[in-house]
Amino acid sequence: MTPTMQPTRLFLMDDHQLFREGLLRLLVSDAQFEVVGHTGDVEEALAILKTQPVDVLILDYDLGGQTAVDFTMTLKQSGFGGRILIVTAGLPDRDAMQLIGMGISGIFHKQDSPTALQRSIREVADGRVLIDQKYLQAIVKSAQPSEDAAPQFTERERFILRSLLQGLSNKEIADKQQTSESAVKSSLQQLFNKLGVRTRSQLVLLTLEKYRSLI
């Protein structure tokens, strides 16, 4: 690093303390990096990242109670403008596609070497996108016309999907429909099952990607 260059500001988010502290020791020994924070707590990370300038967020995929998909969606909604490098031992193609769709800069596998991670961080900081070929192939495959029929939504389901895209809560949806929150939750669960998703954010993303024209 030349005297005029500023170190890349990093933030580490991983709920596995042993891995996080080992990664911290590796990165603080590199003069090209400045670790401005690290935590394993989701809420603490979101609070810090709202105010702390960060060039690259190193984000573990499995965060215990949630995945990087939910965390990244919340982070993006808060206005975070840094780059995101996902670190994982493995993740489903569907989640990889959603993360790529949200604009992450790379996916790094924990099986690779520490030197490879340092190199990947530098490349992401320089603006490169590092996505494994297998995930790109999954995206291409998903974009191809499917022989399966598009799902049929009831009017109630279409209303709920439109409301989710507007960011409404279950209570707000229930008030608009003049029904109970439990009825809304039941309809959401039916949509989860119908579309093969597990979380509200995945339902929103899938609707935006594939079913916007059907609602």
C-alpha positions as CSV (number, residue, x, y, z in Angstrom):
1,M,0.0,0.0,0.0
2,T,1.5,3.4,-1.0
3,P,1.5,6.2,1.6
4,T,-1.4,8.0,-0.3
5,M,-3.7,5.0,-0.2
6,Q,-6.3,4.5,2.6
7,P,-6.8,1.1,4.0
8,T,-10.0,-0.7,3.1
9,R,-12.5,-0.4,6.0
10,L,-13.9,-3.8,6.9
11,F,-16.7,-5.0,9.2
12,L,-17.0,-8.7,10.2
13,M,-20.4,-10.2,10.9
14,D,-20.3,-13.8,12.0
15,D,-22.0,-15.5,15.0
16,H,-19.3,-18.1,15.3
17,Q,-16.9,-16.4,17.7
18,L,-13.9,-18.7,17.1
19,F,-14.0,-18.2,13.3
20,R,-14.7,-14.4,13.7
21,E,-11.8,-13.9,16.1
22,G,-9.4,-16.0,13.9
23,L,-10.5,-13.9,10.9
24,L,-10.0,-10.7,12.9
25,R,-6.4,-11.7,13.7
26,L,-5.7,-12.4,10.1
27,L,-7.0,-9.2,8.8
28,V,-5.6,-6.7,11.4
29,S,-2.1,-8.0,10.4
30,D,-2.6,-6.8,6.9
31,A,-1.8,-3.1,6.5
32,Q,-4.2,-2.8,3.5
33,F,-7.2,-3.5,5.8
34,E,-8.7,-1.6,8.7
35,V,-11.2,-3.6,10.7
36,V,-13.7,-0.9,12.0
37,G,-15.9,-3.4,13.9
38,H,-17.0,-7.0,14.4
39,T,-19.9,-8.7,16.1
40,G,-22.0,-11.9,16.1
41,D,-25.2,-10.1,17.0
42,V,-27.6,-9.2,14.2
43,E,-29.2,-6.1,15.9
44,E,-25.8,-4.7,17.0
45,A,-24.5,-5.1,13.5
46,L,-27.4,-3.3,11.9
47,A,-27.1,-0.5,14.4
48,I,-23.4,0.0,13.8
49,L,-23.6,-0.2,10.0
50,K,-26.2,2.5,9.9
51,T,-23.6,5.0,11.1
52,Q,-20.1,3.5,10.6
53,P,-18.6,4.0,7.1
54,V,-17.6,0.5,5.8
55,D,-16.1,-0.4,2.4
56,V,-16.6,-4.2,2.6
57,L,-18.9,-6.1,4.9
58,I,-17.7,-9.7,5.4
59,L,-21.0,-11.5,6.2
60,D,-21.5,-15.1,7.3
61,Y,-24.4,-16.8,5.5
62,D,-25.7,-18.6,8.6
63,L,-26.5,-16.2,11.3
64,G,-28.2,-18.5,13.7
65,G,-31.8,-17.2,13.8
66,Q,-31.7,-16.0,10.2
67,T,-29.6,-16.1,7.1
68,A,-27.7,-13.5,5.1
69,V,-30.7,-13.2,2.8
70,D,-32.9,-11.6,5.5
71,F,-30.0,-9.6,7.0
72,T,-28.9,-8.2,3.6
73,M,-32.5,-7.2,2.7
74,T,-32.8,-5.3,6.0
75,L,-29.4,-3.7,5.6
76,K,-30.1,-2.6,2.0
77,Q,-33.4,-1.0,3.2
78,S,-31.4,1.0,5.8
79,G,-29.4,2.6,3.0
80,F,-26.1,0.6,3.4
81,G,-23.9,1.5,0.5
82,G,-20.8,-0.7,1.1
83,R,-19.9,-3.9,-0.7
84,I,-20.9,-7.3,0.8
85,L,-18.8,-10.4,0.6
86,I,-20.7,-13.5,1.8
87,V,-18.6,-16.1,3.6
88,T,-20.1,-19.6,3.8
89,A,-19.5,-23.3,4.1
90,G,-22.3,-23.7,1.6
91,L,-25.7,-22.2,0.7
92,P,-28.7,-23.2,-1.4
93,D,-28.8,-22.0,-5.0
94,R,-32.1,-20.2,-4.3
95,D,-30.5,-18.1,-1.5
96,A,-27.4,-17.5,-3.6
97,M,-29.6,-16.2,-6.4
98,Q,-31.5,-13.9,-4.1
99,L,-28.3,-12.5,-2.6
100,I,-26.9,-11.9,-6.1
101,G,-30.2,-10.2,-7.0
102,M,-29.7,-7.9,-4.1
103,G,-26.3,-6.8,-5.3
104,I,-23.8,-8.6,-3.2
105,S,-20.2,-8.5,-4.5
106,G,-19.1,-12.0,-3.9
107,I,-19.5,-15.4,-2.3
108,F,-16.4,-16.9,-0.6
109,H,-16.2,-20.5,0.6
110,K,-14.7,-21.2,4.0
111,Q,-12.9,-24.2,2.7
112,D,-10.6,-21.9,0.7
113,S,-7.4,-20.5,2.1
114,P,-6.9,-17.4,4.2
115,T,-4.7,-16.0,1.4
116,A,-7.5,-16.5,-1.0
117,L,-9.9,-14.6,1.3
118,Q,-7.5,-11.7,1.6
119,R,-7.3,-11.6,-2.2
120,S,-11.0,-11.8,-2.6
121,I,-11.6,-8.9,-0.2
122,R,-9.1,-6.8,-2.2
123,E,-10.8,-7.6,-5.4
124,V,-14.3,-6.9,-4.0
125,A,-13.0,-3.6,-2.6
126,D,-11.7,-2.7,-6.1
127,G,-15.2,-3.2,-7.5
128,R,-15.0,-6.8,-8.9
129,V,-17.9,-9.2,-8.5
130,L,-16.8,-12.7,-7.4
131,I,-19.6,-15.3,-8.0
132,D,-18.9,-19.0,-8.4
133,Q,-19.8,-20.4,-11.8
134,K,-22.3,-22.9,-10.2
135,Y,-24.4,-20.1,-9.0
136,L,-24.3,-18.3,-12.3
137,Q,-25.4,-21.5,-14.0
138,A,-28.4,-21.8,-11.6
139,I,-29.4,-18.2,-12.5
140,V,-29.3,-19.0,-16.2
141,K,-31.3,-22.2,-15.6
142,S,-33.9,-20.4,-13.6
143,A,-34.3,-17.8,-16.3
144,Q,-35.2,-20.4,-18.9
145,P,-38.9,-20.9,-19.6
146,S,-40.3,-23.5,-17.3
147,E,-42.6,-26.2,-18.4
148,D,-44.5,-26.0,-15.1
149,A,-47.7,-24.0,-15.0
150,A,-47.5,-20.6,-13.2
151,P,-49.1,-20.8,-9.7
152,Q,-52.7,-19.8,-9.4
153,F,-53.3,-17.1,-6.8
154,T,-56.6,-16.4,-5.1
155,E,-57.8,-12.8,-4.8
156,R,-56.9,-12.9,-1.1
157,E,-53.4,-14.1,-1.9
158,R,-52.9,-11.5,-4.6
159,F,-54.0,-8.8,-2.2
160,I,-51.5,-10.0,0.4
161,L,-48.7,-10.2,-2.1
162,R,-49.4,-6.6,-3.2
163,S,-49.5,-5.5,0.4
164,L,-46.2,-7.2,1.1
165,L,-44.6,-5.4,-1.8
166,Q,-45.8,-2.1,-0.2
167,G,-44.1,-3.1,3.0
168,L,-47.3,-3.5,5.1
169,S,-47.3,-5.4,8.3
170,N,-49.7,-8.3,9.1
171,K,-51.8,-5.9,11.2
172,E,-52.1,-3.4,8.4
173,I,-53.0,-6.1,5.9
174,A,-55.7,-7.4,8.3
175,D,-57.1,-3.9,8.8
176,K,-57.4,-3.4,5.1
177,Q,-59.0,-6.7,4.6
178,Q,-61.2,-6.3,7.6
179,T,-60.1,-9.7,8.9
180,S,-57.9,-11.0,11.7
181,E,-54.1,-11.1,11.9
182,S,-54.3,-14.9,12.4
183,A,-56.2,-15.2,9.1
184,V,-53.4,-13.2,7.4
185,K,-50.7,-15.4,8.9
186,S,-52.6,-18.5,7.7
187,S,-52.7,-17.0,4.2
188,L,-49.0,-16.2,4.3
189,Q,-48.2,-19.8,5.4
190,Q,-50.2,-21.1,2.4
191,L,-48.2,-18.8,0.2
192,F,-44.9,-20.1,1.7
193,N,-46.0,-23.6,1.0
194,K,-47.3,-22.9,-2.5
195,L,-44.1,-21.1,-3.6
196,G,-41.6,-23.2,-1.6
197,V,-40.1,-20.3,0.5
198,R,-39.4,-20.1,4.2
199,T,-39.4,-16.4,5.1
200,R,-41.3,-13.2,4.4
201,S,-38.3,-11.6,2.6
202,Q,-37.9,-14.7,0.3
203,L,-41.6,-14.4,-0.6
204,V,-41.2,-10.7,-1.5
205,L,-38.1,-11.4,-3.6
206,L,-39.7,-14.3,-5.4
207,T,-42.8,-12.3,-6.1
208,L,-40.8,-9.4,-7.5
209,E,-38.6,-11.8,-9.7
210,K,-41.3,-14.1,-11.1
211,Y,-44.9,-13.3,-10.2
212,R,-45.3,-9.5,-10.3
213,S,-47.4,-9.7,-13.4
214,L,-49.8,-12.2,-11.8
215,I,-50.9,-10.0,-8.9
